[in-house]
Amino acid sequence: MRRLNATRVGAILAVWALTAAGCTYSGQADVSSRRTGVIPYSEPDLVNPLRGQYQNLATELFPQASPAQREYQPWPGTTDVSLRLDWRTLQPRDPRKLPRDARDDVRYDFSVLDRALASAHANGRRVGFRVTAFNSCCETSYPKGIDISVPDWLLTIPGTTRTYPHGGVKYVIPDWNHPAYLSHFADLLAALGRRYDRDERLAMVEMSGYGDFSENHVAFMRDTLGRPAPSPERSQAELGYFSQYRDQYITKKAITFLVNANLRAFPNTALVTAAGNPEITKQLFRDNPLLRARRKPVGIRADGLGKFDPIPTWVANEYSRYVQIQDPIINVVLNRYRTAPVITEWIPDPPQAGAMDYYLTGLRDVVNRHVSMTASTGFPGQLNDIPMPADQYRVWANANKFSGYRYSVTAEQPAEPIPASERFALKLRWTNFGSAPVYERWQVRYDIVSTSGQVVRTIDSRMDLRTLVADQKFEDVAGQPTAATTVDTVALSPGLPAGRYTVRATVGWREHKPNASVSVDFPPMQLAQYGRDDDGGYPVTEFSVQ
């Protein structure tokens, strides 16, 4: 739950430049092309977009980020970097003192994000970010004893913030419902959208504008400052929606304003949200009219892996009123993984039961909640300066490897030669061994290759890998996720010359934004099988024509 200021981001970007050679995504598995068969989980992880371990808070991957973990092989890579930026970093100037027609790059300081996007792109990665207006921790010290994430000029607008002294620190917390706060934050989101929404270096934006770390709750007010939110009995009248746990301070009217601002700013970029506020979740997952124009459903961003269920309490707990009244939104949230990713962050607070139980809880939740991405930060092994025990490392590594998608393709070789005058069908069996599917567009392609190496036919499959995912009931931590399998039947027209042919499968990345301002591309998907060639294809089967 740490935040990034401009100085820290600059230092991290410098480290990226020094470590790029060891971490750039090549798209090629480190295996011999002469081997065949499925790659087991005991091998290094597969590096593909939007799956597995990602660089949270722009922090290097584990274990190579920790000098104490040199006995373990470096993690093979990632294509994803996540940033968290204070509002004050992005808008130090008071907009009221600027000309009304001032350009966005005068009103806002985009330098941190510009550098992050450029550095990520140079290293084969994309960026996701959120903007925060309050962070209850985790700096080692605060200048003048003030914890503040909003711009200084906002404090001069009466009523937009309040300051709460506690433990020698003054916490500056916005009034989440104040019209001026909401208006200025929405202006920031709109400017960020104008600059970055069509930039393909930006993969994802996290719902921003409310809560501690923009995580859509302020439990800090309830638990630490002793200022709980409206009680369940009064929440409907005071907030406009039912809130059971006294950690919600934002009204339905303000929620609608902020949700609209996030959706309007980034119609072409994937959005995820912390799901702790029921009304925010309802609006972002189902009820907001702006959803009809979006390219993608909104996914889940969950903090607390290892201790808290990635699905929030109001959705998963039997004593939740929403569960007890069987509110239809429950099934919407529980099934969101079918159409949008669940992205998690480890929590730096293992339960009293111990670190192993923490990792085992995280592993089960990754599989059963269909998690796509796991953070490089927050867990004890990353925070400690002592070697991570081998048994804990194995569980942690499996949590990363089991997350997201992991596809392979096989086919049986026809027993008899095929007459050149006959039409015939290839049956290719696709399996997803991972916990979640892909959520971006990938095109499956089959090349028919002659013995001379010439591609004589190319067939674009109609199969959608986004639908290939299994239900999970993962309890045996020595096991693996349940795999999902489907058969892709591909018709080959007659007319191939007599000879021997190889069927080669390639899965190409096609997730491009309309009228992109900056374009990116990725190599073909790494499949969970040996035999990848220099073009990212895999030999699947052979057949003869006579």
C-alpha positions in Angstrom: 0.0 0.0 0.0 3.0 2.3 -0.4 2.7 5.3 -2.7 5.2 6.8 -5.2 6.3 10.4 -5.2 8.1 12.0 -8.1 11.5 11.5 -6.6 11.0 7.8 -5.9 9.6 7.2 -9.4 12.6 8.9 -10.9 15.0 6.7 -9.0 13.1 3.6 -10.0 13.2 4.6 -13.7 16.9 4.9 -13.4 17.2 1.4 -12.0 15.0 0.1 -14.9 17.5 1.5 -17.4 20.4 -0.3 -15.6 18.5 -3.6 -15.3 16.8 -3.7 -18.7 19.1 -6.2 -20.3 18.2 -8.8 -17.8 14.5 -8.2 -17.7 13.3 -7.3 -21.2 10.5 -9.5 -22.5 11.7 -11.5 -25.5 8.6 -13.6 -26.0 10.7 -16.7 -26.3 10.7 -19.5 -23.8 14.2 -20.6 -22.6 13.8 -24.1 -23.8 15.2 -26.3 -26.6 13.2 -26.3 -29.8 14.0 -30.0 -30.1 11.9 -31.0 -27.1 8.2 -31.7 -27.3 5.3 -31.9 -24.8 3.8 -29.7 -22.2 6.0 -27.5 -20.1 5.5 -28.4 -16.4 5.1 -25.9 -13.6 8.5 -26.9 -12.3 10.0 -24.9 -15.2 10.5 -21.1 -15.1 7.3 -19.2 -15.5 5.9 -18.1 -18.9 6.1 -14.4 -19.6 3.0 -13.1 -21.3 1.0 -9.8 -21.1 -1.3 -9.3 -18.1 -0.5 -12.5 -16.2 1.8 -13.7 -13.4 4.1 -11.5 -11.3 4.1 -7.8 -12.2 6.2 -4.9 -11.0 4.0 -3.4 -8.4 4.9 0.2 -7.5 7.6 -0.1 -10.2 9.5 -2.4 -7.8 11.7 -5.0 -9.4 10.6 -8.6 -9.6 11.2 -11.0 -6.8 13.5 -12.8 -6.0 16.1 -10.8 -7.9 15.1 -7.6 -6.2 16.3 -9.0 -2.9 20.1 -9.6 -2.3 19.1 -12.1 0.4 17.5 -14.4 -2.2 20.4 -15.1 -4.5 20.0 -18.9 -4.1 16.9 -18.7 -6.2 16.8 -18.2 -10.0 15.7 -14.7 -11.2 12.1 -14.5 -12.2 12.1 -14.7 -16.0 10.3 -11.4 -16.6 7.1 -9.5 -16.9 5.3 -7.2 -19.3 3.5 -5.1 -16.7 4.4 -2.3 -14.3 2.0 -0.6 -11.9 2.4 2.9 -10.5 0.6 4.8 -7.8 0.8 8.6 -7.9 -0.2 11.3 -5.5 -2.5 14.0 -6.9 -0.1 16.6 -5.7 2.7 15.2 -7.9 0.5 15.6 -11.0 -0.9 19.0 -10.3 1.3 21.2 -8.2 0.0 24.5 -9.8 -3.2 26.1 -8.7 -5.5 26.0 -11.7 -7.4 29.1 -10.5 -4.2 31.2 -11.1 -3.8 30.0 -14.7 -5.4 31.3 -17.8 -8.7 29.6 -18.6 -7.3 28.5 -22.0 -4.0 27.1 -20.5 -2.9 23.9 -22.1 -3.0 20.6 -20.2 0.8 20.4 -20.0 0.8 23.8 -18.3 -2.0 22.9 -15.9 -0.5 19.5 -15.0 2.9 17.9 -14.6 2.9 14.8 -16.7 6.6 14.2 -16.5 6.6 11.3 -14.1 4.0 9.3 -16.2 5.7 10.3 -19.5 9.1 8.9 -18.3 7.4 5.8 -16.9 5.7 5.0 -20.1 8.8 5.6 -22.2 10.9 3.5 -19.9 8.4 0.7 -19.8 8.0 0.7 -23.6 11.8 0.5 -24.1 11.8 -2.6 -21.9 8.9 -4.4 -23.5 6.4 -3.5 -20.8 3.2 -1.5 -20.4 2.0 0.6 -17.5 -1.0 0.7 -15.2 -1.6 3.4 -12.7 -3.9 4.9 -10.1 -4.0 8.4 -8.6 -4.4 8.9 -4.8 -5.8 11.8 -2.8 -5.0 10.2 0.6 -2.6 7.5 1.8 -2.6 6.6 5.5 0.9 5.1 5.4 3.7 3.9 4.7 6.4 6.5 4.5 9.3 6.4 7.0 8.7 10.1 7.8 6.5 13.0 6.8 7.8 16.5 6.1 6.7 18.8 8.9 4.8 15.8 10.3 2.0 16.1 7.6 0.7 13.2 5.6 -0.7 14.9 2.5 -1.4 13.6 -1.0 -3.6 16.4 -2.4 -2.1 19.6 -3.9 -1.3 22.4 -1.4 -3.6 24.7 -3.2 -6.6 22.5 -2.5 -6.3 23.3 1.2 -7.1 26.9 0.4 -10.6 26.0 -0.8 -12.7 25.9 2.4 -14.2 22.5 3.2 -12.4 20.4 0.7 -10.2 18.7 3.3 -9.9 18.2 7.0 -6.8 17.6 9.1 -6.7 14.9 11.8 -3.8 14.8 14.2 -2.9 11.3 15.4 0.3 9.8 16.8 2.4 12.8 16.0 1.2 13.0 12.3 -1.4 15.3 10.8 -3.4 13.4 8.2 -5.0 15.6 5.5 -8.1 13.8 4.3 -10.4 15.1 1.6 -14.1 15.6 2.1 -15.0 13.0 -0.6 -18.4 14.7 -1.2 -17.3 18.3 -1.6 -18.2 19.7 -5.0 -14.9 21.5 -5.4 -12.9 18.4 -4.5 -14.9 16.3 -7.0 -14.7 18.9 -9.8 -11.0 19.4 -9.6 -10.3 15.7 -9.4 -12.5 15.0 -12.4 -10.6 17.7 -14.3 -7.4 15.8 -13.5 -8.8 12.5 -14.8 -10.1 14.2 -18.0 -6.7 15.6 -18.7 -5.0 12.3 -18.1 -7.5 10.6 -20.4 -6.9 13.2 -23.2 -3.1 12.5 -23.0 -3.0 8.8 -22.4 -6.3 7.0 -23.2 -5.2 6.1 -26.8 -1.6 5.4 -25.8 -1.1 1.7 -26.1 1.8 1.9 -23.6 -0.9 2.4 -21.0 -2.5 -1.0 -20.4 -4.7 -0.3 -17.4 -6.1 2.4 -15.1 -7.4 1.8 -11.6 -10.5 3.6 -10.5 -9.2 6.7 -8.7 -10.6 9.5 -6.5 -12.0 7.9 -3.4 -10.6 6.3 -0.3 -7.4 5.4 1.4 -4.9 4.7 -1.5 -7.9 5.1 -3.8 -9.0 1.7 -2.6 -12.7 2.7 -2.2 -12.8 2.6 1.6 -11.5 4.6 4.5 -11.2 2.0 7.3 -8.3 4.1 8.7 -10.9 6.7 9.8 -12.9 4.1 11.6 -10.0 2.0 13.1 -7.2 4.5 13.8 -8.9 7.9 14.1 -12.0 6.6 15.9 -14.3 8.3 13.4 -16.6 5.5 12.0 -18.8 6.1 9.0 -22.6 6.0 9.2 -24.0 2.9 10.9 -25.8 0.2 8.8 -29.1 1.5 10.1 -28.4 5.0 9.0 -26.2 4.4 5.9 -29.1 4.3 3.4 -30.4 7.7 4.6 -27.0 9.3 4.9 -25.1 7.8 2.0 -27.8 6.7 -0.4 -26.9 3.0 -0.3 -26.5 0.3 2.3 -23.1 0.1 4.0 -22.6 -2.5 6.7 -19.0 -2.0 8.0 -18.8 1.7 8.8 -15.9 2.3 6.5 -17.7 4.2 3.8 -18.0 8.0 3.8 -18.9 8.8 0.2 -22.5 9.4 -1.0 -24.2 7.9 -3.9 -24.3 11.2 -5.7 -20.5 11.7 -5.3 -19.9 8.1 -6.4 -21.9 8.7 -9.6 -19.9 11.8 -10.3 -16.5 10.1 -9.8 -17.5 6.9 -11.6 -18.6 9.0 -14.6 -15.3 10.9 -14.5 -13.3 7.7 -14.6 -15.3 6.1 -17.3 -15.4 9.2 -19.6 -11.6 9.7 -19.2 -10.6 6.2 -20.3 -13.1 4.7 -22.7 -10.4 2.8 -24.6 -8.2 1.7 -21.7 -9.0 -1.3 -19.4 -10.2 -0.3 -16.0 -10.1 -2.1 -12.7 -11.5 -1.1 -9.3 -11.2 -2.0 -5.7 -14.6 -3.6 -5.0 -15.0 -2.8 -1.3 -17.7 -0.2 -1.8 -21.0 -1.8 -3.0 -22.3 1.2 -4.8 -19.1 1.9 -6.7 -19.0 -1.8 -7.7 -22.6 -1.8 -8.8 -22.1 1.3 -11.0 -18.8 0.1 -12.5 -19.9 -3.4 -13.1 -23.5 -3.1 -14.2 -25.6 0.0 -13.6 -23.8 3.0 -15.1 -25.1 4.0 -18.6 -21.6 4.8 -19.8 -20.7 1.1 -19.6 -22.6 0.5 -22.8 -19.9 2.4 -24.8 -16.9 0.8 -23.2 -14.7 -1.6 -25.1 -14.1 -3.8 -22.0 -15.8 -4.7 -18.7 -14.3 -3.3 -15.5 -12.1 -5.7 -13.5 -11.2 -6.2 -9.9 -8.2 -4.8 -8.1 -7.7 -6.5 -4.7 -5.3 -5.6 -1.9 -4.5 -8.0 0.8 -3.6 -11.3 -0.9 -2.5 -13.8 1.8 -4.9 -12.5 4.4 -8.0 -11.2 2.7 -10.2 -12.8 0.1 -9.8 -11.0 -3.3 -13.6 -10.9 -3.3 -14.8 -8.4 -0.8 -16.6 -9.2 2.4 -20.0 -7.8 1.4 -19.9 -10.2 -1.6 -18.5 -13.3 0.0 -19.5 -13.4 3.7 -22.6 -15.3 4.7 -23.5 -12.5 7.2 -23.4 -9.8 4.6 -26.8 -8.3 4.1 -26.2 -8.3 0.3 -25.6 -12.0 0.5 -28.5 -12.7 2.8 -31.0 -10.9 0.5 -29.4 -12.5 -2.5 -28.8 -9.2 -4.3 -28.2 -10.0 -8.0 -24.9 -8.0 -7.9 -23.3 -10.9 -5.9 -23.3 -13.2 -8.9 -22.1 -10.3 -11.1 -19.0 -9.8 -8.9 -18.4 -13.6 -8.4 -18.4 -14.1 -12.2 -16.5 -11.0 -13.2 -13.3 -13.1 -13.8 -15.0 -14.5 -16.8 -14.8 -11.2 -18.7 -12.3 -9.0 -16.8 -9.1 -9.6 -14.7 -8.6 -9.9 -11.0 -5.4 -8.2 -10.1 -4.0 -8.6 -6.6 -1.4 -7.2 -4.2 0.1 -9.1 -1.3 -0.5 -7.6 2.1 2.6 -6.9 4.4 0.8 -8.3 7.4 0.9 -12.1 7.8 -1.6 -13.6 10.2 -0.5 -14.8 13.6 -0.6 -18.4 12.3 2.6 -17.7 10.4 4.1 -17.0 7.0 3.4 -20.4 5.6 -0.3 -20.2 6.2 -0.2 -16.7 4.7 1.3 -18.1 1.4 -1.0 -21.1 1.4 -4.0 -18.8 1.8 -2.7 -16.6 -1.1 -2.2 -19.7 -3.3 -5.7 -21.0 -2.7 -7.2 -17.6 -3.3 -5.2 -17.1 -6.6 -6.7 -20.3 -8.0 -10.2 -20.2 -6.5 -10.7 -16.5 -7.3 -9.2 -16.8 -10.8 -6.5 -14.2 -10.1 -4.6 -13.0 -13.2 -1.7 -11.0 -11.7 0.3 -11.1 -8.5 2.5 -8.2 -7.1 6.2 -8.1 -6.7 5.8 -6.4 -3.3 4.3 -6.7 0.1 5.0 -10.3 1.2 7.4 -11.3 4.0 10.0 -12.8 1.7 10.2 -9.5 -0.2 10.3 -7.3 2.9 12.8 -9.3 4.9 16.5 -9.2 4.5 17.0 -12.9 5.3 16.8 -15.9 2.9 13.2 -17.1 2.2 12.7 -20.7 3.4 12.5 -23.1 0.4 9.1 -24.4 1.3 7.6 -20.9 1.5 9.3 -20.0 -1.8 7.8 -23.0 -3.6 4.3 -22.0 -2.5 4.9 -18.3 -3.3 6.2 -19.3 -6.8 3.2 -21.5 -7.5 0.9 -18.7 -6.6 2.5 -16.6 -9.4 2.7 -19.5 -11.9 -0.9 -20.6 -11.3 -2.2 -17.1 -11.8 -3.5 -16.0 -15.2 -3.6 -18.0 -18.4 -1.4 -20.9 -19.5 -2.4 -22.4 -22.8 -1.2 -25.4 -24.9 -2.3 -27.1 -28.0 -2.1 -30.7 -29.2 -3.5 -32.8 -31.9 -3.4 -36.4 -33.0 -1.6 -37.3 -36.2 -3.9 -38.8 -38.8 -3.2 -42.5 -39.1 -3.6 -42.6 -42.9 -2.5 -40.3 -45.7 -5.3 -37.9 -46.9 -6.3 -38.0 -50.5 -5.5 -34.7 -52.2 -9.0 -34.4 -53.7 -10.8 -34.7 -50.3 -11.7 -32.0 -47.8 -10.6 -33.0 -44.3 -10.7 -31.6 -40.7 -7.9 -31.0 -38.3 -9.0 -31.4 -34.6 -6.7 -29.3 -32.3 -7.1 -29.7 -28.6 -6.5 -26.5 -26.6 -6.0 -26.5 -22.9 -5.8 -23.7 -20.4 -3.9 -24.9 -17.3 -4.1 -21.6 -15.6 -6.6 -20.0 -13.2 -7.9 -17.4 -15.5 -8.3 -16.8 -19.3 -6.9 -14.0 -21.4 -8.9 -10.8 -21.5 -7.2 -9.2 -24.5 -7.6 -10.1 -28.1 -5.3 -12.9 -29.3 -5.6 -14.5 -32.8 -5.0 -18.2 -33.1 -3.4 -19.0 -36.5 -2.4 -22.3 -38.1 0.3 -22.5 -40.8 0.5 -25.6 -43.0 4.2 -26.0 -43.6 5.8 -28.2 -46.3 9.0 -30.3 -45.7 10.9 -27.5 -47.4 9.8 -25.0 -44.8 7.4 -23.2 -47.0 4.0 -22.0 -45.6 1.5 -23.3 -48.2 -1.6 -22.3 -46.3 -2.5 -20.1 -43.4 -5.8 -20.4 -41.5 -7.1 -17.9 -38.9 -9.0 -19.7 -36.3 -12.4 -18.5 -35.0 -11.7 -19.8 -31.5 -11.8 -17.3 -28.7 -9.3 -18.1 -26.0 -11.1 -15.7 -23.7 -13.8 -18.2 -23.1 -11.5 -21.1 -22.1 -11.4 -21.2 -18.3 -12.3 -23.9 -15.7 -14.3 -23.6 -12.5 -12.0 -24.1 -9.6 -12.3 -25.9 -6.2 -8.7 -25.9 -5.2 -7.9 -27.3 -1.8 -5.0 -29.6 -2.2 -2.0 -27.3 -2.3 0.2 -30.0 -3.7 -2.0 -30.1 -6.7 -2.6 -27.8 -9.7 -5.5 -25.8 -11.0 -8.2 -27.6 -12.8 -7.6 -27.3 -16.6 -10.1 -26.3 -19.2 -10.1 -28.0 -22.6 -11.8 -27.4 -26.0 -11.4 -28.8 -29.5 -10.9 -26.4 -32.4 -12.0 -28.1 -35.6 -10.4 -26.6 -38.7 -11.5 -27.6 -42.2 -8.8 -27.9 -44.9 -10.0 -27.6 -48.5 -8.7 -30.1 -51.1 -5.9 -29.2 -53.4 -2.7 -29.6 -51.4 0.1 -31.2 -53.4 1.1 -34.7 -52.3 3.7 -34.6 -49.6 4.3 -34.4 -45.8 3.1 -31.3 -43.9 3.5 -29.9 -40.4 0.7 -27.9 -38.7 2.2 -24.9 -36.8 0.2 -22.9 -34.3 0.9 -19.3 -33.4 -1.1 -17.0 -31.1 -0.7 -13.3 -32.0 -1.5 -10.3 -29.8 -4.1 -8.1 -31.4 -5.1 -5.7 -28.6 -4.8 -2.4 -30.3 -6.6 0.8 -29.4 -8.6 2.7 -32.1 -6.6 5.6 -33.5 -3.7 4.9 -31.2 -1.5 7.9 -30.4 1.4 5.5 -29.6 1.4 1.9 -30.7 3.0 -1.2 -29.1 3.2 -4.8 -30.0 4.1 -8.1 -28.3 5.7 -11.3 -29.7 3.3 -14.3 -30.1 2.1 -15.8 -26.9 4.4 -18.2 -25.0 2.5 -21.5 -24.8 3.0 -24.0 -22.1 4.8 -26.4 -24.5 8.2 -27.0 -25.9 9.2 -26.5 -29.5 8.8 -22.7 -30.0 10.5 -21.5 -33.1 12.1 -18.2 -33.9 8.8 -16.8 -35.2 6.9 -17.8 -32.0 5.1 -20.8 -33.6 4.8 -24.3 -32.3 4.7 -27.6 -34.3 1.4 -29.3 -33.3 1.0 -32.3 -35.6 1.9 -33.7 -39.0 -0.1 -35.3 -41.9 0.5 -36.6 -45.3 -1.4 -36.0 -48.6 -1.3 -38.5 -51.4 
